[in-house]
Structures are given as structure tokens and as C-alpha cells.
Amino acid sequence: MAFLFRMMLFSFQGNVYDLSTFGSWIGASSDYGLRTFYDRISWCDYPPFSIYILYGFGNIAKLLGLYTMSSIFDVVKLIPTLFDLGTASLIYIFVRKQASFKLSLAATALYAFNPAIIFNGAVWGQLDAVYTFFIVLSLMLALKSKPKLSAAVFALAILTKPQAIDIAPLIALLIYKKMA
């Protein structure tokens, strides 16, 4: 239901500048490959793992015939939508191991149907859901006493969007407490 609701919002304009930029990065990465991506474009302020994700979605879009000017914004908006739903799934799994089905469903719904989160990805077309997914997964792993895996996943979050560094002290503290 959360997926269908988000897809209905794809038709709203969103941030045309960012959507166009992400669309051009999808095009450049899938047309020219990852090796020469940064050489072929005039500007990119996103780290490599974001481009890998755009590359993957661009190639899938090509295979499905969705790699057109009329559908590229939908492809861009699909990325945060899928990662938002992935994060909602992580929340459900984590809460369900500690609480009742109703509470885990409520926690999942609070995230999945949060208007700000929906707007950010499904309407505005921002990719923040990608690094959010990796941050939540890293936090879960840190809480489950899996420090190396938590650190590796957190590195993916930073390689997706550098703003993930803001949560580094919390992850470091959780890892330290679980190891002590």
C-alpha cells in the first residue's frame, strides 16, 4: 500500500533541477560506465556508491524500456521509494524481535506513511532514503553486536551521501558499548 501510494505521487513535479541532475547521472553512468563517469560529466557532488546505485537503476530502466525523457523522473523517484520501503522493512524486523506484532506494525507504518519521508522521495525526488537505509541497517547491526558489519554498512552510507557522518558518534558509541 505504501508503494502504491508513493507511485501515485510520482506525477507531481518535484525538484526539477535535482531530478534532471540525477537523471543525467543515470544516463551518463549507464551510457559510459562507472570507470569514466566522473570524467564524462561536468559536475557531480555525490560520492561513488550513489553513482553505482544510479548506474544499476539506469541499466534496469534500459532493460525495461523505461530509459526515456518521459520516464526518467519516475526512475529517479523509484530509487528512494524502494529504499524507503526497505527501511520500513528493517524497522519491522528490528521491532518485531523485541515487541508484539501490533507494535512492530505501528512502528513500520509510522515510518512508511510519514508525510515528510514520502514527500522527500516520491514527490521531491531526493535520494536521502538511500543513505537512511544504510544508517538504519548499521544501527541495527551495532545493536546486535556486529561491529565490523555495522562499520562496513556505515561506510556504504557515507559513500552514498557524506551527511551520514553526522550519525558516526552514535554508531561508534553503540559499537563501543556492545564490545565492552
N, C-alpha and C positions, 0 to 999 in steps of 0.2 A: 504494500500500500504506500509506504514511504517513497519507494522508487517511482511508482506511477504518478504520485502527487508531484514529485520533482520534475518528472518528464513533462507534465502539463505546463510547468513554468518555464521550460526551455524557450518558448516562443517570445518571452519578454526580452527586450533589447539587451539589458545588462550593460557592462562596461565595454563599449565597442573598442576602445583603444587597447585594453588588455586582451580582449577576445581576439582581436586582429593580430596582436603580437604573438599570443600563444598559438594561434592558427598558422602564422608564418613560421614559427619554430617547429611546429608539427610538420609542415611542408618541407622545410629545409632539412630537418633531421631524417625524415623518411625518404626524401628525394636524393640527398647527397650522402647519407650515412652519418654515423656518430663520429667517426675519425676526423672528418673535415668540417663538422658542424660550425664550430667557433670561427673557423677561417672563412666560411661562406656567408656568414651573416654580418650585418653592420653593428649590431648591438644585442647583447644578452647579459642580463644581470642575475640569471638563475644558475645555480651550480649544476654539475653534470648529472646527478641522479634524476633531477627533474626532466632533463632533456632525454634521458633514457626512457622515462615513462611516456613522454610525449612521442618519442620515436616508436615505442611499442603500440600505442594507441593509433598513431598515424598509419602504421603498417596494417593494423587490423582494419582501420577505416578504408584503406585501399582495397583490401581483400573483399570487403563487404560492399564496395561501391559507394561509400559514404564520404569519399575524399573529394568533395566539390565545394565550391564557394557557398552554395546554399546550405550545406550541412556541416561545414567545419565548426561553426559556433556550437552546434549540438554535440559534436565530438568533444570539443573543449569542455563543455558543461557536463558531459558524461563522466569525465575523469573524476572531478570532486564528488559527483553523485555516488559513484561506485565506492570511492574511498570513505565517504560519509557512512554508507551502509556497512562497509567493513568495520568501521569504528563502532557503530551501533552493535554489530555482532560481537566484537571484542568486549564491549560493556556488558552485554547479556551473559556471555560466557564467564566473565570475571565475577559478576554479581551473583550469578546462579550458583556458583561454587560456595558462596557464603550465605546466601539468603534464599527465600522462597521464590517460587515461580512468579508469583504476582509482583513481588518487589523487583525482581530482575527484569520483568517485562515493563514495569513502570520506569525503571532507570533507562532502559533502552528507548522507550517511547519519548522520554524527556529529551534525549539527545536527538533521536531520529526526526522528531517533529518540532524541534526548536526553530522558531522562525528566523533567527539570525543565521543559524547554520544553513538552513535551506536557502535563504536569500543569497548568502555568500557564494555558494556553489552553483545552484540551479538557475538563479537569475543573473547574478553579477558575473559569474564565470571565473571566480578566483580559485586558485589551486591550493588554498590553505588546508583543505581536507586531507591532502596527501601527507604532508608532514605531521598533521594531527594524528593520523592513523599510526604512524611510526612512533610518535611520542607516547600515545596510549599503550601501544604494544610494549615499548621499552619500560614504561612504568609497571605494567603487569609483570613483566619478566623480572624486574628488580624486586618487586614484592614477593615473587615466587622463588627468591634466592637463586637466580640465574644471572649472575653479574656479567659474565662475558657476553652472553647472548643479548642482555639488556644494553650493554655498551655498543655492541655491533649494530643493533637496531637503532639506537640513538644516533649513531654515526650516519646511518641512512637518512634519518630525519634532518640532520644538519646538511647533508649533501643534497637534500631536496629543497630546503629553504633555510638559510642561515638563522632566521629568527628562532629556530628551535633551540638555539643556545641558551635562551632565557630560562629554560627548564633544567639546564645542566646541574645547578646546585641541588635541586631536589632529587634528581636521579642519583647523583653522587652520594648524597646523604642516605638515601634508601639502600643503595648498594653497600655502603659502609656499615649501616646498622644491621643489615642481614648477614654480613660477613663477620661481624664482631661477636 
